[in-house]
Amino acid sequence: MGKVKFDVSVSLDGYSAGPNPRFEEPLGDGGERLHEWMLETAGFKEAHGGGEGGATGPDDDIVREAFENTGAYLMGRQMFGGGEGDWDESWKGWWGDDPPFHAPVFVLTHHPREPLPMDGGTTFHFVTEGMQSALEQARAAAGDKDVQIAGGANVVQQYLKAGAVDEFQVHVAPVCLGGGVALFESLGNDEVKLEVVRVVESPLVTHLKYRVVK
Amino acid sequence: MGKVKFDVSVSLDGYSAGPNPRFEEPLGDGGERLHEWMLETAGFKEAHGGGEGGATGPDDDIVREAFENTGAYLMGRQMFGGGEGDWDESWKGWWGDDPPFHAPVFVLTHHPREPLPMDGGTTFHFVTEGMQSALEQARAAAGDKDVQIAGGANVVQQYLKAGAVDEFQVHVAPVCLGGGVALFESLGNDEVKLEVVRVVESPLVTHLKYRVVK
């Protein structure tokens, strides 16, 4: 069985999105700066159907590794498509016609909806039976590969607190956002025991990988 | 002329001290866990008059480097001795008779006081003329060596905002404190431009060094 993991870009001051996240700017003010390290990598461009010519190197290796080992994704309804989850059935989320997941994606929501197949192998499944059920469905879909908790921060925190996460990476961008969504906000003192597993550096970001000690 | 720098241990969720810092526990609840990586190093033990037998390796190299290149320290009154700064003249701070600095230490305060020489080469100088004056005095005392802003977080933030800091290290411990003193709390979005200079990993902590782009 694969691992349950997450991969989140954060600012040096600990935010996974900037202040004032909103429909037009889901990453909040300045939040796009957290992801600059990723946008030019060949692996990211390929996943987004962006053709040839991206950058190779350590950042690209990290992106490829994450995509290749992941068999299914979990995400909150906000990350699928914003709003309160009572989308019109015509709303296909904000990931475009060919989302970068190329795998089943399980969306936590209170609003039942038929599965939504997209181009390129991504199918969004809408799960109304809660976190545990969503995780079980994602594990079954992932087979031997990993389940990636795509976000947002509140979903990541809930699975961490539930003891469901095996390992995770934070990609620390050399920026301060001064506010926004704190990735680990609701985690209490000493609630999760961690070990450093790997550190990869590049000029644009530092990739820190941790194992959750159970 | 040397650099102006700081070196602060932080939790993965961005705190340089835990919740509820107080006189008996200046690092707050769980805050001592941020410094565990340092306590067993040979360099730290030597600086604290702790004799022989400490650990060598990357963490020790980092500690030694910081001590060796520093010619003077700056700190807030809280870090010297807690309280409101109107100490009885007999109060010599909480660093013991032989503080680990072994160099001049400039303490920002509103209460004038004669310099306080300690064992081992540390002298505390109490500066009432403000941040800029304290920095100038520390620079003069440091000569060709660096000035280290020892803390606390509010002092670090003020010097960062004033554009006075050349580089800094954060030592990221694999713990979450769930609250406390956020090292970069008052830094606004994009207020400071940073470049990653160096990453050193060890099992206990990750040492991230940044340069402030001016």
Interface residues (C-beta under 8 A of the other chain):
Chain A: L12 D13 G14 G18 P19 D29 G30 R33 V170 V172 P174 V175 C176 L177 G178 G179 A182 L183 F184 E185 S186 L187 G188 N189 D190 E191 V192 L194 E195 V196 V199 E201 S202 P203 L204 V205 T206 L208 Y210
Chain B: L12 D13 G14 G18 P19 D29 G30 R33 V170 V172 P174 V175 C176 L177 G178 G179 A182 L183 F184 E185 L187 G188 N189 D190 E191 V192 L194 E195 V196 V199 E201 S202 P203 L204 V205 T206 L208 Y210
